Amino acid sequence: MSKASAKPHFAEEADAPSRMPATYEDAMRELEQLVGRLESGEMPLEQMLSGYQRGAQLLQWCRDKLQAVEDQIKVLDGGALKPWKPQ
């Protein structure tokens, strides 16, 4: 393999399609684990970059899920989002 054709490991990860978690809870669990690894400071720079990118994807996915739930609640409540009061 020549130097010109060799791709860094992080580039391969960035090129691969990212799979999104099956549930919101799975996404949050993965995000929490990822943040822990990033905060440890023990990851190589390339892995930190791909980890940050994955974290941004997961965060956006979670926000989209929460927005979808909020929109559904508005529909069920006749267009008004009512404050939640624990019982």
C-alpha positions as CSV (number, residue, x, y, z in Angstrom):
1,M,0.0,0.0,0.0
2,S,1.5,3.4,-1.0
3,K,1.4,6.4,1.2
4,A,-0.8,8.2,-1.4
5,S,-3.5,5.6,-1.2
6,A,-3.5,5.2,2.6
7,K,-6.4,6.9,4.3
8,P,-6.2,7.8,8.0
9,H,-8.5,5.8,10.2
10,F,-10.7,8.7,11.2
11,A,-11.4,9.5,7.5
12,E,-12.8,6.0,7.1
13,E,-15.1,6.5,10.0
14,A,-16.3,9.8,8.8
15,D,-17.0,8.4,5.3
16,A,-19.0,5.5,6.7
17,P,-22.8,6.1,7.1
18,S,-23.6,6.6,10.8
19,R,-26.3,4.4,12.3
20,M,-28.7,6.1,14.5
21,P,-29.8,4.4,17.7
22,A,-33.1,2.6,17.9
23,T,-34.4,4.7,20.8
24,Y,-34.0,8.1,22.5
25,E,-32.6,6.3,25.6
26,D,-30.0,4.4,23.5
27,A,-28.9,7.7,22.0
28,M,-28.6,9.4,25.3
29,R,-26.6,6.4,26.7
30,E,-24.2,6.5,23.7
31,L,-23.9,10.3,24.0
32,E,-23.1,10.1,27.8
33,Q,-20.4,7.4,27.1
34,L,-18.9,9.5,24.3
35,V,-18.8,12.6,26.4
36,G,-17.0,10.7,29.2
37,R,-14.4,9.4,26.7
38,L,-13.9,12.9,25.2
39,E,-13.6,14.5,28.7
40,S,-11.0,11.9,29.8
41,G,-8.5,13.5,27.4
42,E,-7.0,10.1,26.6
43,M,-8.3,9.9,23.0
44,P,-6.0,10.7,20.1
45,L,-6.8,13.9,18.3
46,E,-8.3,12.1,15.2
47,Q,-10.6,10.0,17.5
48,M,-11.6,13.2,19.4
49,L,-12.7,14.8,16.1
50,S,-14.8,11.8,14.9
51,G,-16.2,11.5,18.5
52,Y,-17.2,15.2,18.5
53,Q,-18.9,14.7,15.1
54,R,-20.7,11.6,16.3
55,G,-21.8,13.5,19.4
56,A,-23.2,16.4,17.3
57,Q,-25.2,13.8,15.2
58,L,-26.6,12.2,18.3
59,L,-27.5,15.5,19.9
60,Q,-29.3,16.6,16.8
61,W,-31.1,13.3,16.6
62,C,-32.2,13.6,20.2
63,R,-33.4,17.2,19.7
64,D,-35.4,16.1,16.6
65,K,-37.1,13.3,18.6
66,L,-38.0,15.6,21.4
67,Q,-39.4,18.1,18.9
68,A,-41.5,15.4,17.3
69,V,-42.9,14.4,20.7
70,E,-43.6,18.1,21.6
71,D,-45.4,18.5,18.2
72,Q,-47.5,15.4,18.9
73,I,-48.5,16.7,22.3
74,K,-49.6,20.0,20.8
75,V,-51.8,18.1,18.3
76,L,-53.3,16.0,21.1
77,D,-53.9,19.1,23.3
78,G,-55.6,21.1,20.5
79,G,-52.6,23.2,19.5
80,A,-51.6,24.4,23.0
81,L,-48.7,23.0,24.8
82,K,-49.7,22.8,28.4
83,P,-47.2,22.9,31.3
84,W,-46.4,19.5,32.7
85,K,-47.2,19.1,36.4
86,P,-46.0,15.9,38.1
87,Q,-48.6,14.3,40.3
